[in-house]
Amino acid sequence: MPRRKDINFDCIVIGAGVQGSFTAYQLAKKNKKTLLLEQVRHEPSHFDQSLTSLLISFFEDFFSRCRLKFPLISTFRQTGLLFMGPEKSENHQNIKDTLQTNKIPMLVLTHDIFSQHIPNVNLAKGDGALVDTTAGVLFADRTLKAVQGQFQKLGGVIRDNEKVTDIKPGPVVRVSTSVGVYHAKSLVITAGPWANKLLANTGLQLPLEVLKLKINVCYWKEKVPGSYSMEQRFPCFIQTECLESKVDIYGLPSNEYPGLMKVCYHMGSKTDPDQRDLQKDRSDIEILQHYITRCFPGLIPEPAIVESCMYTLTPDHHFVLDYHPAYSNIVIGAGFSGHGFKFGPIIGKLLCELSLGEVPSYDLSPFHIRRFQSKTNSAL
């Protein structure tokens, strides 16, 4: 394939996941000539490539206050989101307080009425149950296709299968790929597990951990088809603590694969993103099997399908939304895994504002790089 000649843009966005795609879309809306680069034909980190879903409800107080709806309503299905966990725990109370404070419609289910509202689930003794009735399932692949389509209609350029090989910072950033060389006034890096590999070219490393969750994305067969289906309005759920684990367990109603419910463990093992298939740990499946046997009697406690994904997390599990410490025209968005997809519209808006030198719509101090100052290396 012949290499492209140097091409100039107002902004280049590296990484065509949901954060990068919404960022590029927001830039194009502001009439900025924008290039969106992706090293492969995009493979999402936490969802199937065809039809898939992700929780869209949230209880992080910051994002509850700056909630921005997805503009692509056809990609969302309201099912409700069930929170289960020790009723007297701080975590459970925080969820309840945040929903109340932000006036998000909520249903409190006591033990004596729980089974009437949520059949085929055993609520553990001492657990409380809350339902965010506005929450539901987001069809992630549809969302990406839709926002990228809108970006292209606005004149945006998408280049798939172009791996970035070098970044040269400066007043005009030079980005070299496997196919060509591009220049731009500003650069946004939303590269997920590959963020640090790209940032190495700029003399910066963030304290990001890449976790391989191969055994975490599990689908479990319904004993009676439809028992946990989206068509029957079975809710998404999050189990914050339980007998089997202190780590969250979550699930989505059957839909992606008919007759199979997705129930997953919210943690995994460290890995190199380019060596992820070497990870063979299966301890998460055993935890899920015990949990499903006890709490979801309508599921066969042996996964019918096990898929692979990666998480990229910061030590505090909060995002990075900030300028590069040495180059104000390089903006970084990182650490979104596990709960980042649903924030795509607001993250895109904020990263766009940063890349244009505008005052962000919200206070981003909780997401600054300097909170890792003792752990962040800069060779500049």
N, C-alpha and C positions, 0 to 999 in steps of 0.2 A: 504494500500500500504506500503510495507516495506521500511524503510529509507535506502538511499544509504550510503555507507561508505565514509569517507573523501576522496576527490579526489583533486589532485593538478593540477593547470593550470598556464600558464604564465600570463594570464590576464582573468578577468571576466568582462563582460559587462552586466549591469542590464538595461533591457528595450529594446525590440526587435522592436521598431518603426524604421523609416527610418534612424535616426541618429545612433542609436545603431547598426543596421544591417550593415550599411556601415562602421562603426568603427570596428566591428568584422571582416568584410570582409578584411579591410585593414591590420588588425593585422595578420590574417591568411595568407595573401599574403606575409607577412614578416616571415613566418614560426614560428609564435607564437602559442602555444597551447592555444586555446581561447574557453571560454564558454559564450554563449549568453543566458541569463535568461529572461523569460517573465512570469508574474504572471497569465495571462490568455492566451487562444489561441488568438493571437494578434488582437485587435480591434483598427484600426487607429483613430486618434483624429479628423480628418477633411475630411473624405471621406468614401464612402460606402465600405462594405467589399467585394463586388463582382467585379463590374467594375466601376471605378470611375476616377476622374480627378482633377487636380490642376494646377493653373497657374505656368508656369516654367520661365516666363520672370520676370525681376526684375529691379528696378531702384535705389537700395541702392548702393551708389558709391563704398563702400568697396568691396562688392561682385561682382560688375561689373568689378572691376580690377582683381579679382582673380577667374573669372568665370571658372568653370570646368564642362564640358559636362557630362551628364549621359552616362555611357558606354553601356547602354541597350536601344539602339535607337528604338527598336520595341515597347517600352512602351511610346513613345512620338509621338504626332500628331501636326504638325505645322498648326496653324490657324491665327496667329497674335494676338496681344493684343492691344485693343483700350483704350486709356486714355482720359477721358473727365473731364473737370473741368473749373472753372473760368479762362479765358485766361490770365488775368493780375495778377493772384494770385501767391504768392511765390512758392507754392507747384507745380503748373503746370509748372512754369519756371524751377524749380529744376529738374523735370522729363525730360524736353526737353534738358536741359544742360547736364545731366548725359548721356542720350542716345547719344548726339552729341560728348561729350568728349570721350566716350568709343567706338565711331565709330560703334554703333549698328544701322543697317539699319532702317530708320524711314520714315514714311509718314505723312505729315502735311495736315490735311483736313480742308479747310475753309468752312464756312456755305453754300456757293453757290454750292459746289461740294460734301458736306457730304453725302447727301441722295443717290447720284449716287454710292458711295462706300459702304455705310452702310444703307441698306434699313430697314424699319420697326423700326427705332429709331429716336426720336425727340431730336435734339441737342438744349439745352436751349440757349436762347439769352445771349450773353456774355461768353458762354463756348467756349473753344478751344478743338480741337481733334487731338490726335497724335496716330499713330499706330506703334508699334514695330513689324515689319514684321517677325522677326525670332522667335517670341514667339508662344506658343501653349498650348496644353493640355497634361498633364502627367497622364498616367494610374497608379494610385498609388498602387493599390493592385497587379497588375502585376509586378511593380517595386520591391515591397517588396519580392514577391515570387522569382523573378529572382536573386536578390542579396543574399537572404538567401540560395538559391540553390547553387550559386557559393561559398558561405562561406562553406557550407557542403562538396562540392567537394574538397575543400582545406584542409579538415580534421577538420573543426570547428564543435563544438557541440552545438545544440540548445535544451534547456529544456523549453517547454511550461508548463503552469499550475503549476508553482513553485513560490509561493509567498515568497519573501525574508522576513524573520522574525527577522534577526539580522545581524549587521555588526560589526566586531571587528577590528579596525584599528591596524596597526603595520607594521613592516618590511615585514611580510607576512600577507595579509588581509584574515580574516576568514569570510566567508559569509554563514549564515545558512538560509535554506529555509524550506518550509513545507514538503520537501521530503528528504533533505540531507544536508550535510555540505561540503563546498568547500574552498580551499585555493588558493591564487594567489599572484604573486609578485606585481601585480597592479590591480586596479579596476577602471572601467569607469561607471559612473551613468548617464544614459539618460532615466530617468523614467517619464518624462512628469509631469502630475498633481500630481504624487506620490513622486516627487523628495525630497521635504522637509520631508516627513514622513521617508524616508530612511536616509536622512542626519541627522535627529535627533539622530540616533545611533552614529554619529561621532561628536556630539556637535556643529553642524552648522545649521543655518537656513538662507535661502535666502529670499529676499523680493519678493516672487513670488505670483501673484494673479491667482487663478484658476477661470475661467469664464465659466459658463454653457451657451452654445449658442443653446439651444434646439429649439427655434423658429427662429433661424438664418439660418438654412440649409433648404431652401425652394425651391420647384420645381413648376414651373408655366406652365400651358398648353398652347400650341400654338393654336391660333384660326384656322390657316391654317397649317397643318402638314408640317414640313420641313422649315418653315419660318426662324427659328433661329438655323438650324441644323449644325453640324460639317461637314456633307457631302456637304452642300452648302458653306462651308468655312466661316460660320459666326464666327467672332472673339470672343475671351474672352474679357471682358471689366472691367475697374475700373473707377468708378465715384468718384472723390476725394472730391468734395463738391457739394451740390445741395440745392434746395429749401427746401426739406424735412429734410435734415440732414447734419451736418458738418462731420459726421463719414463716412468713405468710404463705398460704396456699390459696389459689384462686381458680375460678372456673367460668366458662361461658356455655350457654345452652347449645344443644346439638343443632347444627345447621351447616357448618362448613363441610363436614362429612355427615351425611344423613345417618341418624341412629347412633352417632358417636358424640359424646360430650367431652369438651376439652377441660381437663383438670390438671393444674401444673403447680410445681414447687418453685418458689420465687428466689431461687439461688442456685449456684452451680460452682464448677471448678475453674481455676485460672487456666488460661491457655494463650498461646500465640494465635492471632486470627488467621495466619497463613498455615498453621499446623493443627487446626481445630479438630480434624477428623481422627487425630491420634488419641483423643480423650475417650476413655472407655469406662469411666466411673458410672455405676448403676445404683448407687446408694439412695438416690432420690426416689427411684421407682418403688423401693421397698417402703419408704415413708408414705408415699401416696397410696400404695396398696393397703396398708394398715388403716389409713385415714378413710379411704373409700369404703372399706369393709364395715367400719364403725358408723360412718355418717351418711353414706349414699348407698343404701341397700338395693336400689334399683339399677345399679351399675355392676357389670362383671369386673371384679377386682384384678384384672390383668389387662394391661394396655393393648388395644387393638392396633394402634399406630403410634410410633415414637418418631418425632422429628427433631431437627437440630436448629438451634439459634445461638446467638452470642449476645451478652450484655457488656456494655462499657460503662463503668461506674466510677464516680469519684469517691474518696474515703467517707464523705458525709452523705453520699447518695443524692446530692443536689447538683443541679446543672452548672455548667460554665457558660456564661453569657458575658463576653468582655472583649476589650481591645487587647491585642498583643502588647505586652509591657514595653516593647521597644519600637513597635511600628503601629501607629494609630490607624493606618489604612488597612490593617489586617485584623479581621474580627473572627473570634472563635466561638463556636457553639458545640458543646461536648457534654458527655455524661448523661445522655437522655434515656438510656436503656431501662426497660422494665416498666416505666410509666410516662414515657415522653411523647408517644405518638399522638395522644389526645390533645396535646398542647401545640400541635403543629401551627395553627393559625396565629396564635399569640406569639410563639417563638419566632415565626417568620417575620411578623411585624416588628418585633424588637430588634432582631438581627439586621433587618433592613434599615431601621433608624440608626443603629450604631454605625453601619457601613457608610451612611450618608452624612455622618457627623451631627445628626440631630439629637436633641434631648430625648431620651427614651420615655415612652408613655408611662412607665412605671419605674419605681426605684429598683435598680438591679444590684444594689450593694450585696445582697445575700449570695449573688452568683459571680462575684468578682474573683479573678485569679489570685489576688493578694491574700485571700483567706488561706491559701496553701503556701504562703511565703517561705516557711521553713522547709517545705518539701519540694518546692518548684525550682528547677535549675534553669538558669539562663546563662548561656555562654557569651552573651553580648556585653 
